[in-house]
Amino acid sequence: MALVTFVTPVTVVTSPDSLSAWLTLTRAPGLHAAHLRPLLELLGSADSILTASPAALRENGVEPTFADWLHSHRRDAAIDAELRWLEHEHHHFVPLAAEDYPPLLAELSDAPIGLFVHGDPAVLSLPQLAIVGSRNPTAGGRDNASSFAAHLARSGLAITSGLAIGIDAAAHQGALDAAGVTVAVCGTGLDIDYPSANSALAETIAAHGALVSEFPLGVPPVKANFPRRNRIISGLTLGTLVVEAALRSGSLITARLAAEQGREVFAIPGSIHNPLTRGCHQLIRQGAKLVETGDDIFAELRALAGALAPVPRAAVPGERKPAAAGPVLDKAYEILLDALGFEPASVDVLVERTGFAADEVASMLLILELDRKLESRPGGYYVRRALKAAK
């Protein structure tokens, strides 16, 4: 496992003038930590960088085009709008040189110049695990994301994801259902409602964690933004868990970035017939840790995150309590479940495997579905419900 070295950033005073300077620097094309840190060390503040002459900047290794941009750019209406946005009690901007800039993210050479935050900026420095995956998951994949997130959140990890529909949303919701902390890294400005299907979820995350973006207000959901967002998801976290991902999935970008950043990569395996598990299988072949339970993750992360133990919590309104163990199944039902295995199967297939009559199989399947042992799928197929393997 790669060791993580925590960086202690330089403290700055964010007066109204220096804050506007930092907001201006977030708009500088191609600017990131590796470029900015030497300038801060040399000139001392964001204000000094903006007021330095192009000649002085070029003398200190700044590319001419960037030096000209810095010299020509002036505070505009967009900066004023962001300053008004930041007057809200729960809206924040965390510049690269601030004490509360997330220490793991600060390690990256391409760390963002600053982070816009809706919620509590302090949660960004908590031990975090990223959970990512398909936008169109199977029911089992969604259940896995939710249950792993809930278990890990109860044990002291903040759950970080990208607020997308599918696995991301299930992971955020699982952490919230467990009264845990969750962080959503957005690929737009924080004033943009995207995706609109997750509007209510985003509001809840802001109240129990944080919405985060490096993008200034008003930036729309442009395709190129999301790989940039993914480096922040992996950069904030100790590791990334991929739940379901096709071979051409943005989740694999997050996993690759995590590996390049020296963080752990985990993947949940699945059926060889499910195209959404092929990305996970590829990651495992490339060295990702195969995950079946939450303990598989803790075994790798404890050295970095410290001792993580279950934390006491109040009951969450609307949260379902774990169901009590049901009665032992009748032998015939056990035979039917054994015949079903862990792949989708039709009534005809189960009749062939068990030798039971078709009407008997159909009746037993209904009982097992009502007992939440399995679920029906389109096309007349049945599949076992996902095991709560996170515990």
C-alpha positions in Angstrom: 0.0 0.0 0.0 1.3 3.5 -0.8 1.8 5.6 2.2 0.0 9.0 2.2 2.0 12.0 3.4 -0.2 14.8 4.7 0.7 18.3 3.6 0.3 21.3 5.9 -0.8 24.2 3.7 0.2 27.8 4.3 -2.3 30.0 6.2 -3.8 33.0 4.4 -6.1 35.8 5.4 -9.2 35.8 3.3 -10.1 39.5 3.4 -12.7 40.6 0.8 -10.0 41.7 -1.6 -7.9 38.6 -1.3 -11.0 36.4 -1.6 -11.9 38.1 -4.9 -8.3 37.5 -6.0 -8.6 33.8 -5.3 -11.9 33.7 -7.1 -10.2 35.3 -10.1 -7.4 32.7 -10.0 -10.0 29.9 -10.3 -10.8 31.2 -13.7 -7.2 31.2 -14.9 -6.9 28.7 -17.8 -4.9 25.7 -17.0 -3.8 26.9 -13.6 -3.4 24.3 -10.8 -1.3 23.7 -7.7 2.0 22.9 -9.3 2.0 26.3 -11.1 0.6 28.3 -8.2 2.6 27.2 -5.2 5.9 28.6 -6.4 4.2 31.9 -7.2 2.7 32.0 -3.7 6.0 31.2 -2.1 7.7 34.0 -4.2 5.0 36.7 -4.0 3.2 35.8 -0.8 -0.5 36.2 -1.7 -3.1 35.9 -4.4 -3.4 39.7 -4.6 0.3 40.0 -5.3 0.2 37.5 -8.1 -2.7 39.4 -9.8 -0.9 42.8 -9.4 2.5 41.6 -10.5 3.7 42.9 -13.9 3.8 40.5 -16.9 7.6 41.0 -17.1 8.0 40.1 -13.4 5.9 37.0 -13.9 7.8 35.9 -16.9 11.1 36.4 -15.1 9.9 33.9 -12.6 9.0 31.2 -15.1 5.4 32.0 -15.8 4.4 31.2 -19.4 3.8 34.4 -21.4 0.2 33.6 -22.3 -0.6 33.0 -18.6 1.2 36.1 -17.5 -0.7 38.2 -20.1 -4.0 36.6 -18.9 -3.2 37.5 -15.3 -2.3 41.1 -16.3 -5.4 41.7 -18.5 -8.1 40.0 -16.4 -10.0 42.2 -14.0 -12.7 41.6 -11.5 -16.1 41.3 -13.2 -19.8 40.8 -12.5 -19.3 37.0 -12.1 -16.9 37.6 -9.2 -19.4 40.0 -7.5 -22.1 37.3 -7.9 -19.9 34.7 -6.2 -19.1 37.1 -3.4 -22.8 37.6 -2.8 -23.3 33.7 -3.0 -20.6 33.4 -0.3 -22.5 35.6 2.1 -24.8 32.7 2.7 -24.1 30.9 6.0 -23.5 27.5 4.4 -21.6 28.7 1.3 -17.9 28.7 1.5 -14.7 29.0 -0.7 -11.6 27.1 0.5 -8.4 28.4 -1.3 -5.4 26.1 -1.9 -3.4 27.9 0.8 -6.0 27.8 3.5 -5.6 25.7 6.7 -8.9 23.8 6.0 -8.0 22.8 2.4 -8.3 19.0 2.4 -4.8 17.6 3.2 -5.1 14.5 0.9 -6.2 16.7 -2.0 -3.4 19.1 -1.4 -0.9 16.3 -2.2 -1.9 16.4 -5.9 0.2 18.3 -8.3 -3.0 19.3 -10.2 -5.0 20.1 -7.0 -7.7 22.7 -7.6 -6.9 26.3 -6.9 -9.9 26.4 -4.6 -13.1 24.6 -3.7 -16.6 26.0 -3.6 -18.5 24.3 -0.8 -22.2 24.1 0.1 -22.3 22.6 3.5 -19.5 22.0 6.1 -16.0 22.4 4.7 -14.6 20.5 7.8 -15.9 17.2 6.5 -13.5 17.4 3.5 -10.6 16.5 5.9 -12.3 13.5 7.3 -11.2 10.0 6.3 -13.2 9.2 3.1 -13.9 6.4 0.8 -15.1 7.0 -2.8 -17.9 4.7 -4.1 -18.6 5.0 -7.8 -20.2 3.0 -10.5 -22.7 2.8 -13.3 -25.5 5.3 -13.9 -27.7 2.4 -15.0 -27.0 -0.3 -12.3 -28.7 -3.5 -11.7 -30.9 -3.7 -8.6 -28.3 -5.8 -6.9 -25.6 -3.2 -7.7 -27.7 -0.4 -6.3 -28.3 -2.5 -3.1 -24.6 -3.2 -2.8 -23.7 0.5 -3.1 -26.2 1.5 -0.5 -25.4 -1.3 2.0 -21.6 -0.9 1.7 -22.0 2.9 2.1 -24.2 2.5 5.2 -21.9 0.1 6.9 -18.7 2.0 6.1 -20.3 5.3 7.2 -21.4 3.8 10.5 -17.7 2.7 11.0 -16.3 6.2 10.6 -15.7 6.8 7.0 -17.2 9.7 5.1 -18.6 8.4 1.7 -17.7 10.4 -1.3 -19.1 10.2 -4.8 -20.2 12.3 -7.8 -24.0 12.9 -7.3 -24.8 11.1 -10.6 -27.9 8.9 -10.8 -27.4 5.2 -10.2 -24.5 3.9 -8.0 -23.4 7.4 -6.9 -26.9 8.3 -5.7 -27.3 5.0 -3.9 -24.0 5.4 -2.1 -24.9 8.9 -1.0 -28.3 7.8 0.2 -26.8 4.7 2.0 -24.5 7.0 4.0 -27.4 9.3 4.9 -29.6 6.5 5.9 -26.9 5.4 8.4 -26.7 8.9 9.8 -23.2 9.2 8.3 -21.4 11.9 6.4 -21.3 12.1 2.6 -19.5 14.4 0.2 -20.7 15.0 -3.4 -18.2 16.3 -5.9 -20.0 18.1 -8.7 -19.0 18.7 -12.3 -20.8 22.0 -12.5 -21.0 25.3 -10.6 -22.8 24.7 -7.3 -25.6 27.0 -8.4 -26.5 24.6 -11.2 -29.2 22.0 -10.5 -27.6 18.9 -12.0 -28.7 16.2 -12.3 -32.2 17.5 -11.6 -33.4 14.0 -10.6 -31.1 14.3 -7.5 -32.1 17.8 -6.4 -33.6 16.7 -3.1 -30.7 14.4 -2.5 -28.3 17.3 -3.1 -30.1 19.4 -0.5 -29.9 16.6 2.1 -26.2 16.1 1.4 -25.5 19.8 1.9 -27.2 19.6 5.3 -25.3 16.4 6.4 -22.0 16.8 4.6 -20.9 18.9 1.7 -21.4 19.6 -2.0 -18.1 20.5 -3.5 -16.9 21.9 -6.9 -13.8 23.5 -8.3 -15.9 25.1 -11.0 -17.0 28.7 -10.6 -20.7 29.5 -10.4 -22.6 29.2 -13.6 -20.4 26.5 -15.2 -22.8 24.1 -17.0 -22.5 20.2 -17.1 -19.9 20.1 -20.0 -18.6 16.6 -20.8 -15.0 17.6 -20.2 -15.8 18.7 -16.7 -16.4 15.2 -15.4 -13.0 13.6 -15.7 -11.6 16.7 -13.9 -14.3 16.1 -11.2 -13.2 12.5 -10.9 -9.6 13.4 -9.9 -11.1 15.3 -7.0 -13.3 12.3 -5.9 -10.2 10.1 -5.9 -8.0 12.8 -4.5 -10.1 13.5 -1.4 -10.3 9.8 -0.5 -8.1 7.0 0.9 -9.5 4.6 -1.7 -12.1 4.1 -4.4 -14.6 1.3 -4.5 -16.1 0.5 -7.9 -19.4 -1.3 -7.5 -20.6 -1.9 -11.1 -18.9 -0.5 -14.3 -18.9 -1.4 -17.9 -15.6 -1.6 -19.8 -16.1 2.0 -21.1 -17.1 3.7 -17.9 -16.2 7.0 -16.2 -15.8 5.0 -13.0 -12.8 3.3 -14.4 -11.3 6.8 -14.9 -11.8 7.5 -11.2 -10.1 4.1 -10.4 -7.2 4.8 -12.6 -6.7 8.3 -11.1 -6.9 6.8 -7.6 -4.1 4.3 -8.5 -2.0 7.1 -10.0 -2.5 9.2 -6.8 -1.2 6.3 -4.7 -4.7 5.5 -3.2 -6.3 2.1 -2.9 -8.6 0.7 -5.5 -11.3 -1.8 -4.7 -13.9 -3.6 -6.9 -16.9 -5.9 -6.3 -17.0 -8.9 -8.6 -20.2 -10.1 -10.2 -21.7 -12.4 -12.8 -19.7 -13.1 -15.9 -23.0 -12.6 -17.8 -23.5 -9.1 -16.5 -21.8 -6.5 -18.7 -21.8 -4.0 -15.8 -19.3 -6.2 -13.9 -16.7 -6.4 -16.7 -15.1 -3.2 -15.7 -14.8 -4.4 -12.1 -13.2 -7.7 -13.3 -10.8 -5.8 -15.4 -9.7 -3.7 -12.4 -9.2 -6.9 -10.3 -7.0 -8.3 -13.1 -5.0 -5.1 -13.0 -4.4 -5.4 -9.2 -7.5 -3.8 -7.6 -8.5 -5.5 -4.3 -11.5 -7.9 -4.7 -14.1 -6.9 -2.2 -16.8 -9.1 -0.6 -17.3 -7.4 2.7 -16.5 -4.1 4.4 -13.7 -5.8 6.3 -11.9 -6.3 3.0 -11.8 -2.5 2.7 -10.8 -1.8 6.4 -8.0 -4.3 6.2 -6.3 -2.0 3.6 -7.4 1.4 5.0 -6.8 1.1 8.7 -3.1 1.9 8.4 -4.1 5.2 6.8 -7.3 6.1 8.4 -6.5 5.0 11.9 -8.7 2.7 14.0 -12.2 2.9 12.6 -14.9 1.6 15.0 -18.7 1.7 14.7 -19.9 5.0 16.0 -23.1 5.4 18.1 -25.9 7.1 16.2 -29.4 8.3 16.6 -32.2 6.6 14.7 -32.7 8.1 11.2 -36.3 9.0 10.4 -37.8 6.6 7.9 -34.9 4.2 8.2 -35.9 0.5 8.0 -34.7 -1.6 10.9 -33.0 -4.9 9.9 -35.5 -7.6 9.4 -35.4 -10.4 12.0 -34.2 -13.7 10.8 -37.1 -15.6 9.2 -38.0 -19.2 9.8 -35.9 -22.0 8.4 -37.0 -22.7 4.8 -38.8 -25.8 3.9 -36.6 -28.4 2.1 -38.4 -27.8 -1.3 -37.7 -24.1 -1.1 -34.1 -24.7 -0.3 -33.9 -27.0 -3.4 -35.5 -24.3 -5.5 -33.0 -21.6 -4.2 -30.1 -23.9 -4.8 -31.3 -24.5 -8.4 -31.7 -20.7 -8.9 -28.0 -20.2 -7.9 -26.7 -16.7 -8.4 -27.7 -16.1 -12.0 -31.1 -15.0 -13.4 -33.3 -18.0 -14.4 -36.7 -18.5 -15.8 -39.5 -20.8 -14.5 -38.9 -23.2 -17.4 -35.2 -23.5 -16.4 -36.1 -24.0 -12.7 -38.6 -26.7 -13.7 -35.9 -28.5 -15.6 -33.4 -28.2 -12.8 -35.6 -29.3 -9.9 -38.1 -31.6 -11.5 -41.0 -29.7 -9.8 -44.2 -28.9 -11.7 -44.4 -25.5 -13.4 -47.4 -24.3 -11.2 -45.5 -25.5 -8.1 -42.4 -23.6 -9.1 -44.4 -20.4 -9.8 -46.2 -20.6 -6.5 -42.9 -21.1 -4.6 -41.3 -18.2 -6.5 -44.1 -15.9 -5.4 -43.7 -16.9 -1.7 -39.9 -16.4 -1.9 -40.4 -13.1 -3.5 -42.8 -11.9 -0.8 -40.2 -13.2 1.7 -37.6 -11.0 0.0 -35.4 -14.0 -0.8 -35.5 -13.2 -4.5 -36.9 -10.7 -7.0 -38.4 -10.9 -10.4 -36.8 -9.3 -13.5 -38.2 -8.4 -16.9 -38.7 -11.2 -19.3 -39.9 -13.7 -16.6 -36.6 -14.2 -14.9 -35.9 -14.5 -11.2 -32.7 -13.7 -9.3 -31.7 -13.9 -5.6 -31.7 -10.6 -3.8 -28.2 -9.2 -3.2 -26.7 -10.3 0.0 -25.9 -7.6 2.5 -22.2 -8.4 2.1 -21.0 -5.1 3.5 -21.5 -6.3 7.1 
